[in-house]
Amino acid sequence: MDYVDRKALLALMRNGRVTWAELGERLGLSAPAAAERARRLEEEGAIRGYAAVVDPAKLGFPLTAYVFVSIDDQRKRAGLLRLAGRHRQVVECHHVAGEDDYLLKVRCRGTQDLEQFLSRTLKDQLGVARTRTTIVLSTSKEQADLPVESF
């Protein structure tokens, strides 16, 4: 990955709707060359997709919680991963080192919604051993772009 690739990634992370002409101008390339570079980055997997960044609260999900999950039986791992993949309120799922097995980032309509997710979904359906939950009070920074200019 060269300097122009990193510059293209930075531009696309900041505005995924930039036109090929605008991207080309920023990169010092023609529009077709900029489009080809972006397609190559997609094919190589550096760009996984494009999405709108939305406000969860405006869509009815004002509560964010981080749920640490401990599994007592590793055979339940596949079930947890399937649940995380299909459950729309689970927006992130990370296998972590340390005291717990997984860390989930969950968006909920409120505390009752979170309670149902924890009790019915994680504990009743999956039978997880233990959860520890941290509720986010406010968010001062949340971003999707990475510091590509540094590598």
ChimeraX attribute file (.defattr): number of C-alpha atoms within 10 A of each C-alpha:
attribute: neighborCount
match mode: 1-to-1
recipient: residues
	/A:1	8
	/A:2	8
	/A:3	12
	/A:4	15
	/A:5	18
	/A:6	17
	/A:7	16
	/A:8	22
	/A:9	23
	/A:10	17
	/A:11	18
	/A:12	18
	/A:13	19
	/A:14	14
	/A:15	14
	/A:16	14
	/A:17	14
	/A:18	13
	/A:19	14
	/A:20	18
	/A:21	16
	/A:22	16
	/A:23	24
	/A:24	19
	/A:25	13
	/A:26	15
	/A:27	18
	/A:28	12
	/A:29	17
	/A:30	16
	/A:31	17
	/A:32	13
	/A:33	16
	/A:34	24
	/A:35	18
	/A:36	13
	/A:37	18
	/A:38	20
	/A:39	13
	/A:40	14
	/A:41	18
	/A:42	13
	/A:43	11
	/A:44	10
	/A:45	10
	/A:46	13
	/A:47	15
	/A:48	9
	/A:49	8
	/A:50	11
	/A:51	8
	/A:52	8
	/A:53	8
	/A:54	8
	/A:55	10
	/A:56	14
	/A:57	13
	/A:58	8
	/A:59	9
	/A:60	12
	/A:61	16
	/A:62	15
	/A:63	19
	/A:64	24
	/A:65	18
	/A:66	19
	/A:67	22
	/A:68	21
	/A:69	24
	/A:70	18
	/A:71	18
	/A:72	13
	/A:73	10
	/A:74	10
	/A:75	9
	/A:76	13
	/A:77	17
	/A:78	10
	/A:79	15
	/A:80	20
	/A:81	15
	/A:82	10
	/A:83	16
	/A:84	19
	/A:85	14
	/A:86	10
	/A:87	13
	/A:88	12
	/A:89	19
	/A:90	19
	/A:91	14
	/A:92	14
	/A:93	18
	/A:94	13
	/A:95	13
	/A:96	12
	/A:97	9
	/A:98	7
	/A:99	9
	/A:100	16
	/A:101	17
	/A:102	20
	/A:103	20
	/A:104	19
	/A:105	19
	/A:106	22
	/A:107	22
	/A:108	21
	/A:109	16
	/A:110	13
	/A:111	13
	/A:112	10
	/A:113	15
	/A:114	22
	/A:115	12
	/A:116	13
	/A:117	18
	/A:118	20
	/A:119	16
	/A:120	13
	/A:121	17
	/A:122	19
	/A:123	16
	/A:124	12
	/A:125	13
	/A:126	16
	/A:127	17
	/A:128	20
	/A:129	12
	/A:130	15
	/A:131	19
	/A:132	12
	/A:133	15
	/A:134	11
	/A:135	14
	/A:136	11
	/A:137	8
	/A:138	9
	/A:139	7
	/A:140	4
	/A:141	5
	/A:142	6
	/A:143	8
	/A:144	7
	/A:145	13
	/A:146	11
	/A:147	9
	/A:148	14
	/A:149	10
	/A:150	6
	/A:151	8
